[in-house]
Amino acid sequence: MTADWTQAPGTAARAVPTDPGFEAALGAAVRVAALSPSSHNCQPWGVAWARGGGARAAAARAVTGAPGGDQYLVLALDRERRLRALPSLHGEMLVSCGAYGQLLLRALGAQGWAVDGLRFAPGGLDGPLEAGWPWPEPGPADWPRTWAPLCVARLRPAPGGTAEDLRALRDTAEARRTHRAPYRPQPVAPDVLDRLAAPSGTAVARDADVGVRHLTSDADRAALADFVARHAGRDFSHGPAWRETHAYLRFSAADAAAHGDGFTLAELFGPLSRPGEWARRLALAPTTMRLLRHVGYPGLLARQLARIVRPTPALTVLSLTGTPTPTLADGVKGGARLADYWLGATAEGLVLHPLSAVLQYDDLRHALEDRFRIPGQAIFLSRLGRPATDAAGVSGFPRSHRRPAHAPLRTI
């Protein structure tokens, strides 16, 4: 978090006594946060509840102040769960962790626990993170050695928050889907787009410098489809990147449940017949990609994706606008803003389909930012619209399997 984290605390701090109220609230909050989106559904986050004396002292110093009766949570990146095939994926991991942290804090806020202080780790959006131990030696015994702290939050009881607020947040998070099928051609109402683009006023996203741009004109939508057709094939032809993507494909619901991450073919394509499933297994195999990339196969896949993009009524770009060189804090805050945006879209009956392939390579990202006049650094590009199927049909795209909600939580 800060340089102080590597120094011994000036005074010892007592461990906080068990707080059944916060413990129960945290348990409910992690169940909501577990539904947050992440690249490849890799879930690269961890969260630590600082209860021991040394951990509380370090957390309190990070947000300035002596530990009293407050509660401290540390959001972390689990380096063992992160994607790493491309340098840009470090930023995607920060965004994913920021989205998780936002749902966690919103769920705590709905139960009367407000963020009273927040401090981010130093570093840039493109990393790499410091590998050294960030706590006073010897450090909390239960702090996982593969975790890198991203931010620490101090929480205090505050008026507000009801069971209905928590239930509404949970229901919206459960309804959120990545919907990769065609959307209805009708435009998204301008007032809806204005509400989604309005600055977020919750938790980590409060201070985020994130621009929201909606591409809705025929010219812009056609131009983006052409951009995808020309360039998205790079992701399929990049050997390490595609092997990493393929490693997260789960070929049965049982396999997905056992892993607790990744995505099934049904999540990518909707319900499939057995022959259709086997055909897609073969089409997506890294060996197929490697053998056919010289005859234009990645380009064919990119053009198929572009045909889905072209009739989409709106396309969304989120970008970091605060500094010319975005920081780690910008990435985490950007993820918080994305979480708010996606939940807001879900509440409006809208669905999203991220198009990250053209943002993961710096030259393509710069070209896209220039072509569509995107301020700052783009961190998220997605289709936005209403699904062409009815509400029952949307459920044909199942929710991703997740790890147990408490798996990322540690008490230190």
N, C-alpha and C positions, 0 to 999 in steps of 0.2 A: 504494500500500500504506500508506505512512505519509508524514508531511511530509518525512522525510529523503530521500525519493526525488526531491525537487525541489532538493536541495542537492548541491554537488560533494562527491565522496568525500574523506575526510580523507587517505587514503593510497591509492596506486595498488595494484591487485591484478593479479597475473600471470594470464594466461589459463590455464585448466586444460589440461594436456596431454591428448591424445587418449586416451580410456579405451575400448578396444574392448569391454570387458565391459559397461559402462553403455550404450554406443552400441547394442550388440546387444539389450540388455534393453529399451531405450527403443523400438527398432524393433518388437520383439514386443509391447510394451505398447500402442503406438498402434493396432496391428491389432486388439487386443481392444477398446480404448476406442471405436474407430470404430463398434462395434455398439450403443452406448448409445442410449437413447431421447431424442427431442427433439420439441417441439411442431411439428407439420406436417412433421417430419423435416427441419427447416431447418438443423440442425447449426451452431449459432451460436458454436462454440467455437474457440479457438486455444490452442496450448501452445508456449512458448518454452523452449529449453534454453540457459541463460545460461552461456556459455563464455568470452566476452571479458572482459578485465580490468574495465572499467567496469560491465558488466552484472553480473558476479559480485560486485563490491563493493556495488552497490546492493541486489542480492538478499540478500547476507549481512547488510547493515544491517537489512533489513526483518524478518529473523527473529532478529536480535541475534547479533552475533559476527563475527569476521574470517573471510574465506574461506580455507579450508584445502584439503583434498583432497575436500571434499564436492561433491555435484552439486546444482544448483538448477534447478527448473522453475517457470515462471510460467504459471498458467492465466489465460486472457483471454476476454473477450466480443468477438467480431468484430461490430462495429456494422453492417457491410454485410450481414450474414447474419441479423440479428435480425428478429423480427416486431415491428410497431410500430403496428398499426391501433388498438389499445386501450392505455390506460395500464397496465393490469394485466399486459400481456404482457411488460413489463420483468421482473417477478418470475418469470414463466415461463421467460424466457431465462436468468436466474440459476440456476433449478432445473435446466434442461437442461445448463448448463455444469457444475454441481456433479455431475450424474450422470456426465458424461464424465470429469471429474477423478477421481471415485471409481474407475471401472473402470481408468483409467490407473494410479493408485497401487496398486490391488489387484494388477494385473498385474505391476507392478514389485516389489511385496512378494513375489509368488510366485516371483520370481527373485533374492531375497536383497537387495533394496534397500528399506530401511525409512524411513518419514518420521520425521525427527528434529526438525523445526521447521516451523511453519506460521504464516503471517501473512496476514490478509485486508485488503483495501482498505476504507477508510471508506465510509460511505454507507448509504442506506436501501434496503429491498426495492423500493420504488416508484421509485427513481432520481430524476432522471436521473444517469447517470455523468458524471464530469468529462471534458470533451473535451480538456483540456490535456495537454501532454506529461508523462508521469509519471516520466521518467528524468532523471538529471543531463545537462545540455546538453553536447555536442550529441545525446547519446543513442545507443544502439546503432543502427548504420546499417541493420541488417536488421529492426528492430522495425517491423511494419506500422502505419502511421499510423491505420488504422481500428480497431485493437485497443485495448481498455481492460482493464488488468490487474485481476484479481479476487483472486488470492491467489498467494503464492509458497511453495514447499515446498523444504525442505532434505532431501536423502536421503543416507544413509550405508549402506555394506555392513553386513549383519546376518545372524546365523545364521537358518536356516529358509528355506523355499521350495524346491520341487522342480519338476522338469519335469511331474510328475503334477498338482501344484497348478495350474500354468499351463494345462495341457491341460484340466483340469476347469472352470476359470473360462472359458476360451475356448469350450468346448462348451456351457456353460450360456448364455453371452451369445449364441451363434449360435442356440440353441433358443428364445430369448425372442421372443415375437410379441405384437402388438396383435391381439386376436381379437374381432371385432365381431359374430360370429354368436351364436345362442342357446347357452346352457350347460346342462349336465345339471342337473336340479332337485335332486339329492341335496345335502344340506348339506355344507359343508366341515367336516371334523373339528375339534372345539374345540382339540385339541392342536396341530394344524397352524396354526390362527389364533394360538394363544399363541406359537408359535415365530416367526411372522412379526412379531408385535407386540413381541417382546422387543427391548430396546435393541441397536442395532448397535454392534459393537466394533472397527470397521475404519477405518483412515485418516481421511479428513475427517469421516466420520460419527460418530467417536468422541465428540465433544463436542456433537453436535447435540441441541438441545432440540426434539424432534419427537414429537408424539403420534400414535399409530396407533389408530384407532377402526374396528371392524368392525360394520356394521349387518346383523344376521342375523334379527331377529324379523320375523314376518309384517307386523306393524304398521309397523315402520320401513321395510321394503322397499316396501310399498305406498305409504307416505307419500312416499318419495323418488321413486318412479315418477310419482306425481301432481305432485310438484314439477317434475320434468323436463317432463311434459306441459304444465304451465302456463307454464313460463318458458324452456325451451330454444329456443323459436322466436325469441327476441330475437337470437340469434347469426345466424340465417338472414336476418332482416329488417334487420340493421345493415349498411348498404351498404358502408362501408370495410372492416369486419371480414370480410364474406363475400367481397368482391373479393380480399382478401389470401389467404383460405383457398383460393379457387378458383384463384389464381395458382400454387398448389403442387400442383394436380391434374395428373397426367401421363397422357395418353390412350393410351400404348403403352409396352411395356417398353423399346423403343429410346429413346423420349423420356426415360423415367425414368433410364435408364443414362447418357444424354448429359448430363442435368442433374446427376445424382448426388445428388438430394434430392427432396423432395415425396413423393407417394404416388399409386399407380395405382388405377384403379377396382377391380381385382382385390383390392387390399389392403383396400379399403373394403367390398366386397360379396362377395368370393369369385369363383370362376369365373363368367363371364357369356357368354351368347350374343352374337352381333353385334347383333341387334335390341335386346337388353337393355342392351348397352353404349351404343348411341346414345340409347336412352330416358333413361338416367341422365345422359348428357351434357347433354341438353336440360333435364332436371329440375333440374340443379344450376347451370345457367348464371346468372351475375349478372343478365342481362336478364330471365330467367324469374322470379327472386326479386323483382326490382324491380316487374315488371308484376303479379305475383300476390300480393304481400304484403298488398294491401288487401282481398283476398277470403279471407284465412285460410290461405294456402299454408304460411307458416312454422309456423303452429300445427299443421297437418296433419303436417308433418315431425317436429315435436316429439312428437306423439302416437305416431307410428310408432317413434321412439326409445324412448319410455316403454314400449311393448309389449315391447321387448327387455329393458328394465331390470326390469320387474315380476317375472318369474320367476327372476331371477338369485339364486342361493343366498346370496351375500354381497356387500356393498358396502364399499369401503375408503375411509377419509378420513385423509389425513395433514395435520397442522397444526403450525404453529410456535408453541411454547408458552413460549419463553424470556423474551420481553420483550413489553410491550404494543404497541410499535412495532417490528416486525421490521426487521433490518438487512440489508445486502448479504450479510454473512457468514452470517446465518441462512438466506437463500435458497440460497446455495451449499451449506451443510451440509444443508439440506433436500433438495436434489437428490442429495447423496451418500447420504442415508438412503433416498431413493426407489430409487436404483440397487440398494442392498442388498436392499430389500424385493422388488423385481421379480425379481432373480436368485433370491432365496429362494423366491418363489412358483413360478418356473419349475422349480427343482429339485424342488419338490413335485408337479409335473405340473399346475400351475394356470396359467391365462391371465388377462390383464387387458384392460380396454377403458376408457380414460380418458373421463370425462364432463366435460370442462373448460368446456363452454358456460355452465354455471350458476355457475362460479366467476370468470368474467372480468368480471363487473359487480358493483361493490361492494355495491349494495343487495341483489342476489340472494345474494351470498356471505354477507352478514350474516344474511339471513333463513334461509339453510340452517344456518349455525352455531347460530343460536338454536333452530331447530326440532329439531335433532338433538343439541343439547348438546355441540357441538364446542368443546374448549378452544383458545384462541389463534386464529390465522388459518389457515384451510384453504388448502392449496396444491395438493392433489391429491385427486381423487374418481374412483373407478373401479369398474366391475364386477369381480368376482372369482369364479372357478369353474373347473370342468373343461369343456372343449369337448364339445359334444354329439356331434361326429363322432369317429371313431377317429383314431389317430395319423397315418394316411395322409391323412385328411380335413383335419387341421389344416394340412398343407402346402398346402392350397388357398388359404391366406392367405400369400402369399409374403413373405419378408423385404424390407424397404424397400431400395431402391438407395441406395448411399452414395458419397460422394466417395472417392477414393483415400485409404487410411489415413494416409499421410504428408502429405496436403494441408494439415492444420491445424498442422503442426509447423514451427517455425523454429529455427535456431541463431543466437544473437545474441552 
